[in-house]
Each structure stands twice: as structure tokens, then as C-alpha cells.
Amino acid sequence: MKTPLRLVALCALAFSSLASLQAQTGAITGTVANSSTRQFLTAAEVRVVGTNTSTLTDRDGTFTLPNVAPGTYNLEVTYSGLDPEQRTVRVGAGQTVREEFNLTSNVYQMQAFTVAAEMEGNAAQTNKQKKADFFVTAVSADTLGEVPEGNIGEFLKYVPGLQVNYVNADASTVSVRGQDPESTLFMIDGMVPPAAGTPPRSSTGSSDASSRAFEFTQASITNIESIEVFKAPPPWMAPATGGVINAETKNAFAQKGRVFRVVTSVNVNTDMMKFGPAEGPGQRSTWRIKPAGSLAYSEAFLDNTLGLTFVYGESHTINPTHNNAMGYTLLTGGTIAAPATEASPVRVDTFTLVDGPEAKHRRNSSVSADYKLGHNTVLKTGISYNRFLRQSRQHTFRLRPINGAGNSVILPGANDRDATVQNGQVDVFADYSDAISQNYNFNAALQQRWGRWRFDGLAAYGKSDSKTVDLPEFINSVQFNLLPNRGVAYRIQGSPDQPAPTALTQLAGPDLYDLASYDQRSLSVQTQPRFQNDRTTNLRADLRGNFSEWRWPVEFRTGASYYKIARRKAAGQIVLSFLGPDGVAGTADDLLNASRFADTTYGDKFLYGIRTPPLLDPYKVGVYMRENPRTFQDIQPQNVQRQAVNTQNLTQLISALYFADTVRFSPRLSLLTGVRVERTENFARGAIRINSLGNGLVVNSKEWFQAIYSRTQRVTNQYDDYFPQAQVTYRVSPDAVLRASVSKAMSRPGIQTILPNTTVNDTATIPNVTVNNNALLPTYSRNFDVQFEYYTKPAGKVTLGLFDKKITNYIISDVTIIPPGNDNGFEGQYAGYELRTQDNGGTGRFRGVEVSANQDLRPYLQFAPEMVRGWDVFANYTNTFKGEAPDRSGRIVQPTAPNFYKWNANYGIGYQSPRRTLYAQVRTVIYPRAVQAYANGTTDQRNTYEARHQRWDFTLRYRFSRSYALELTGANIFEDPSRKFIQGNRVTQQRDYGASYVLSFTANLDQLRLPFIGR
């Protein structure tokens, strides 16, 4: 009993001594704001002149200097782009002195209007980066004005060091320094949102791509205030190999007074620019010029103790999808001794056209309420919702030679520009589907301060439901063919620089442009419903203590986090069998001509002067199915297998503890060190094939497949990791900062890689069994970063950085032969089959340089007439001069596109008139030529490349007054093809999407008297 009593006595003595010490000292608290814009300033530095004692303001502009000895002090507040302010403060014993600073600058003054929000936002984020003791890039979401469709990716592509990946015309995911998008963690207000993404879709129904990468369809920039990029995440953030991107949402406590902003817009695509409704897609006409708009309201009430924020946004767009592809075949197949090269002769024999409009509809809303119980306690709550609908209406027309029964014949003399094909096959099909995702996020937070200590507790729950449904009657694909035995002959002529024929001539056979030539002998009707659901839980507790009065000021930081994701996935192609209206195959009513399903409403153009191909309308197929419900039936046995192997679920738990400290040895030198410890637990369930369960049943029958897939397998595994790191910051001068970091990071295996799945291929040349390895470990990286930053007046910066990533434990393929015997893992079955799975192995290296700059040139053009001073510029360049990673076989190669470009760059120039009534900016992103697919390297050395391409965007804004502005934004204004593929110096495929324009009218109604609130 004596030891516990002594311990209690010692603790009581320590607390009483601490209380006595605090009673003998005082504190200085207050706020820092911009006097022109009424914005509270984040990361403004408040320093006691002549000492090491300093602190940075929080997001709401507040600061606290605790445990200040009684006396008189000279307090200085500094902030990038604003003039510093000094003030004399007297502190008495036990006294808390409150000071309010309102900074200003001549640069921010205007004759008629207050400063534009984007200018202040850029200065705030530049200041945040300058004052940080760790690597961070911060950018205001207002920088580019109105972002098309509210797509975060259209904004991120101009952030230094980031590469945005596109799916069709949409910015979809982000990559950092050559890493896969799954290696980059995207967060909103420090929480990982649910991200079910786009459900996998595949013409074979075998796709298993259930990614953990965050797709930009699942959030909108409407409610985002700023973006923070952590390429060397500090210990209190997840140690992601591809870095962490955190989006901060709007907050009522970030400004004085009210923010009330309304934006109305119209969207148009140059390839579909028609006034009034136009034909298609589908059964009815559709407007090609689409509306959009947003409303943002934020205000603090009750003497700045209750903050409310409401944001609503909506956008509707439509754009074309022009996909043209030419197929070339080697005249002489390559061998190991003489592999095919770029110079090997080929013939042109195939043309594929995929064309159709894609309409997108996005709605998002959020509500947050923050309440200050006092100067030291803040409660925060919020809810957000995002809905995204993509309506895809694609038509395909394809001509190709066929091997097999009724072989096609290529006439002699065929080359890469001219070939004649006899007994060719012609395919006509339509793919209609709606992809829908809905995301909900609920969050609550507590912020508590006492003295030198600060506690932040956060909790969030999110749900994401994503599905792709086929239309109509759940019909995804309707296909008719002209088979080789119909005697179709065609001559195809091409050009190496064009992805479509220069001439396409039919020489024999039924008219391939007349749907009456196609009948039920080749009819295929398929449906591919796909679903993915996420449920996420985030919990985090963070405790910080600031000992600013020590000889070497120290900030201690520790905390814990818990993250749970539950992913459920279901997919599977269902091929319907055509049986005729009576539902019985082989009877007299089994005649169905494709002409009755002709699409007569498609009204958009085809590129390259191509004759309009025959078009099918799945809606007419749906009507026919309703009238004849027995015509198409789900009787194919393989449908059972497709659905079984694509129904899986995973629950992943990630628990973490971290410890960190930041020591400021002087106003110039600081050192951050820390360690993060994580435990990962996986619980997964998926299909397993047990052939013995089908004993006694007809092999490959529907009943047999139902039996052998009647059970599922549950697998679990866990692993522990630790991640030490150190970051040093040296302030060479007030405007020059040098940083260096060494750290360890990781990337967990993709969800699709560890979901349980076993598939058997009995008909392959080498029969095989493919099994997912659920015990895969993460890929690890050891990172070194160094960066020099120079900050210029008023709020510009130039940075030069080097990075080096050594990556181990890559996931590669493992192929062995299944041995005989009942203990071979498959009940004695599949002896001699290849066993294909994955394992950890192989290393990679990524080294590169990053350069970025942005500058308002007015301070440097004072000698010039006022009219020509208002220029600003920015430029970013990343070059990964060493980028090596193993492919699935373990062979070291350059990583494949779209996740890796050896370099990328973007730059822009803007002009603002003297009274800031007019602003114009032109900007561009450059992607170099990159490998899209590697050849096998043994018999074929021809890689397929994605061509170099460049996208140009612009913003043109005219401000009528402080409250009203008109803005025109253009995206991809020169209609650069987003994806253009080349093999053997020939364009084999090109996808075009036109240019997009958004015309917006903005009303800032901050001063408007609201009858339900008042001023």
C-alpha cells in the first residue's frame, strides 16, 4: 500500500507545483485577421521578439502563448503577403491578455473593390507552407475560379508533383511520383472517406478491379476551401507511399461576418453544341446545353460562438465519346530468334468504331455546425452528401478477319495502307448503362485547450453505394453479327497518322450498313449489373503540448487512430439465350431481324468523314422483351460461375499509435522526429470452387455450377508495421527555407488482390488454376526528400526538390505446377495444372526532381504603366529520371501508363486589370509519350505508346462590382485527344471528347439583408 500512496502523493505534489507555477505566469491569446478581406488567417506567426517563443494561429485565426512570465513584451505578427505588425503587451501574474491583430498591405488595396477571394486564398496557403515545420504543399481551391463539373481532379492537375489520370473525358484519380493511385491516400478534413468507386465492368464479366483509389466522382470541389499535399507525411498522418492529399472544407469561423455566394452556370461541349433539344441518346431528345449552379452560405452567430455553413452544388454535362481504332497484323510472326520489331511489315485489316454520348449529373450538399463553449472548447458536427450519375450510351461497329470455321482470306499484296479481306466478320452492338454512386459522410469533433495542451478528437462514419445498372430491362449489350459464312468482303485503306480508314469499301456480301442483313443467327443479349458498397469508420485522438518557454521550444504530439472499411462487391455477366417468342429453341418463330431494333434517334456526328454505321437501340429490345417475356432466358450454366466468382467482401481494420516531437533549436532550425505503429487486420470472404460437390451431376450443367460454388471461403490475416521518420527545417533567411526528410512508408495490397477468389480454366492451352493470395504483405518504401523554398513578395514562391524512393515487396506473379495427391490443396484435383497466384518480391527505384514557381509580377513591374503591371505566372515540372518497378513477372521495367509518365509539366499566365475588373488566365498541362503496354519481349518487341499530348484551359472573368462577376472557363480548348496510342509509328487508337466550356454568373451577397436572419 505504501508505494501507491507515495505515487498519489507525488502526483498531487506535481500538480500543485504546476498550478502554483501557472498562477505565477500569464498568457497571451487573440486572433489575427486580414483587415481587407475579413478572413481570419491560418498559420500567421506570433512571436515574442528577442526570444524563441512563438506560435502559429489556428484555422480560425486564434493563438495562445501560455506560461508567459509577468513583464512587458514586444509582440510581432507576420504573414506572407501582408505587412508585419508589432505591438507592446504587458502581462501580469495570472493574467490572460487578449489581442486582436488586423493585418493589411498596400498590395491588397483596391480603388473600387475589395481583394478577390482567390488572391487571399493563395496567400493563405503559401503562408501555411512557409511556416510549417514539415513538408506540405497547400493550394487554395479558389485559384482557378469555377472548376468544370466541380471535378477536384481538374484542380489537382495544376498542383506541383501531382499527375491526374483520366478515364474517358473525366479526371478520375491522382498519382504522386510514379506510384499507383491506390498508393495515394485521399482525405477530407483528416478523415478517410468511403470510396466504393466505379464498379468493375468488363465485356467478359471477369473483371475483379475493386480498387481502394479515391475517384473524383465521389466528391465535389464546391465545398472545398483548400488542398494540402503531404509527399512526406508526418507521423500523425498515414504513411502512404504515394503521399496524402487532404481536402479542407469551408468553415464559418474562417472569416468575420457572412459569406453568401450564388453561382449559376451553363455547360456545353463543342462536339455537341446545339441549341434546343436534340435527338438521343435513347428514347427521347436531350438538351445539349446543360445547367449547373451552387450556393454557399456561411456565418458565425452569437458573438462568433456558433458557426453555420451550408453548401449545395449541382451540375449537368454531356460530352461525346469518339473511339476509333485500326488493327494491324504482322505479315510474318516473330520468333525467339527473330522477334518482331518496329520495322516488321504489317497489314491493316481491322477497324473498330465506338461512339456515343455520355451524360453526367452531379449533386452535392453539406451542412456543418460549430459551437464554441468558451475560448477553449469547440464542438463540431457535419454531414455531406454526393450523388453522381453517368449515363453511357455507346454504339460499336467493327470489321475484322476471323480464323476458324469459314476462315477469312486476305488477298495477296496486303500492306499497312491497303488490304482486301474476304469472308470478314462485321459486328454491330450497343452498350447502354447507368453508373450511380451515392456518398454520405457524418462527422463530429471536439477541440479542447487548456494551457499549453490541445486535444482534438474526431469521429466519422461514411457510406458509399455504387452500382452500374443496364438499360433497359437490365440489358447492357445487344449484338448482331454478319458472320464469315455470309461472304462479306471489304477493302480497307488507311494512313499511319489516322485511327480510322481513309476509305472503306464493301466488295461482296449483304449490305453491312443495312440492319436487315443481320439476324438471330448471331444475336447476343447480355446484362452486367455491378454493385460495390463501402462502410467506413474513422476515430482519432490527438494530443499536443507546446512548451514554447523552454530554452529550445518543443511541441510534443501523440495520438491514436482507428479506421475500418467494409467493402462488398457483386458483379457478373449474364448472357441471355434467344429462344424465340414461344420460349422453345429450334421452332418456327426463331427468326429475328435486327432492323426492327434500328436506332433512329442518334443525332451526333462521327469523326474522319466515316459513313454513319448501323445503330441498334436497346430500348426497342426492351419493348420487345416486355411483349415477348419468354424470348430471352437466363439458362446458360456459365452465368452461375460468373456471378459466384465476382461476389466477395472484405473488412479491413487499421489501428495506429504515433509519437512525435518538434524541437526548435533557434528561430531558424527545427527538427521533427517521430514514429508511427500500425496493425492491419483483414477479414475476407469469397467464392471457392469444390468440384467434389458436383459429383453425380452433369459436368458443366447449371446444376453442377450451382453445386461446386455453393460454399464460400473465409480468410483472415494480420500484420504489424512501424514507420520512423525525421524532418529537418532550416530557415536560411526569413524568405528562404531548406527542408530534408527521411521516412518509411507503405502501400497495402489492392482490395481486388486480396479478395478470396479461385478460378479454373480447363480449356486453356495450359490448363490453370488462379488463386488470390490473401496473405500478401504491403509494398514498402524508404524515402529521402530534400527541398529548397524561396518566398517572394507579395505571396509567391519558388521551390526545387529532389526525391528518392527505394521500394521493396512489390506484388509479382508466382506460377507453379499443382502436384498430384489428395493433399495438393484441391482434393487431388487439377494435378499438372499451372497454379497462378501472387507473392511479394522485387524492388524498384524512383528518383526525380520537382520544380515549381508562382509569382504575382506587379511588385516587379512598378516601372511600367499601371495598365500592364497586372501579370502573374506559374509553372510546375516533375521529372522522374529513374523510374523502375517490376512487372507481374518480376521483370524490371518502367511502370506502365496511365500511372507513370517519366515527366510532366504545367504552366500558366494570367493578367488582371488595375481595378481588378478583368482577369484572364491561360494554362496548360503536358503529358509526354509513355509506354501504355509492353510487348512480351520474346517474340514481339513492339511496345504500344501513348502519344505526347497537351491540354489547354483558360479562365476569363469580368467583375461588374464587388458583388457580381461573369466568368467563362474552357477545358481542353484545342480538343487534344486524351488517349492516343501508337505502335510501330502508326496510330492504332484515338479517343476524342471535344472541348468543354462553362459560362458562370457569380453573385456575392454577403451584404444582402436576409429576412430570416438579418444583419
Salt bridges, closest charged atoms under 4 A:
GLU45 OE2 - ARG47 NH2 2.49
GLU45 OE1 - LYS131 NZ 3.05
ASP58 OD2 - ARG449 NH2 2.03
ASP58 OD1 - ARG454 NH1 2.80
ASP60 OD2 - LYS372 NZ 3.74
GLU85 OE2 - ARG87 NH2 2.62
GLU99 OE1 - ARG87 NH1 2.89
GLU118 OE2 - ARG957 NH1 2.92
GLU118 OE2 - ARG959 NH2 3.95
ASP133 OD2 - ARG664 NH2 2.78
ASP133 OD1 - ARG731 NH2 3.28
GLU146 OE2 - ARG261 NH2 2.89
GLU149 OE2 - LYS360 NZ 3.40
GLU154 OE1 - LYS157 NZ 2.72
ASP170 OD1 - LYS360 NZ 2.64
ASP170 OD2 - ARG390 NH2 2.83
ASP208 OD1 - LYS569 NZ 2.89
GLU225 OE2 - ARG59 NH2 3.47
GLU228 OE2 - LYS128 NZ 3.12
GLU248 OE1 - LYS128 NZ 3.17
ASP271 OD2 - HIS322 NE2 3.10
ASP271 OD1 - LYS605 NZ 3.67
GLU299 OE1 - ARG258 NE 2.80
GLU314 OE2 - HIS316 NE2 2.69
GLU314 OE1 - ARG363 NE 3.47
ASP349 OD2 - ARG347 NE 2.96
ASP355 OD2 - HIS322 ND1 2.55
GLU358 OE1 - ARG390 NE 3.52
ASP416 OD2 - ARG986 NE 3.13
ASP418 OD2 - ARG491 NH2 2.50
ASP427 OD2 - ARG398 NE 2.74
ASP427 OD2 - ARG400 NE 2.87
ASP434 OD1 - ARG393 NH1 3.04
ASP456 OD2 - ARG454 NE 2.82
ASP456 OD2 - ARG544 NH2 3.13
ASP465 OD1 - ARG535 NH1 2.89
GLU473 OE2 - ARG626 NH1 2.49
ASP519 OD2 - ARG486 NH1 3.94
ASP519 OD2 - ARG521 NH2 2.40
ASP534 OD1 - ARG567 NE 2.41
ASP542 OD2 - ARG544 NE 3.35
ASP542 OD1 - ARG557 NE 2.86
GLU549 OE2 - ARG452 NH2 2.78
ASP599 OD2 - HIS395 NE2 3.54
ASP604 OD1 - LYS274 NZ 3.99
ASP604 OD2 - ARG288 NH2 2.82
GLU678 OE2 - ARG676 NE 2.75
GLU678 OE1 - ARG748 NH2 2.66
ASP720 OD1 - ARG679 NE 2.70
ASP735 OD1 - LYS130 NZ 3.07
ASP762 OD2 - ARG689 NH2 3.51
ASP785 OD2 - ARG177 NH1 2.51
GLU789 OE2 - ARG739 NE 2.85
ASP804 OD1 - ARG845 NE 2.87
ASP804 OD2 - ARG847 NE 3.05
GLU834 OE1 - ARG836 NH2 2.90
GLU850 OE2 - ARG177 NE 3.03
GLU850 OE1 - LYS231 NZ 2.96
ASP856 OD2 - ARG858 NH2 2.34
GLU884 OE1 - LYS882 NZ 3.63
ASP887 OD2 - ARG891 NE 3.36
ASP940 OD1 - ARG942 NE 3.05
GLU946 OE2 - HIS949 ND1 3.98
GLU946 OE2 - ARG979 NE 3.15
ASP953 OD2 - LYS157 NZ 2.99
GLU967 OE1 - ARG957 NE 2.92
ASP1006 OD2 - ARG38 NH2 3.43
ASP1006 OD2 - ARG962 NH2 3.62
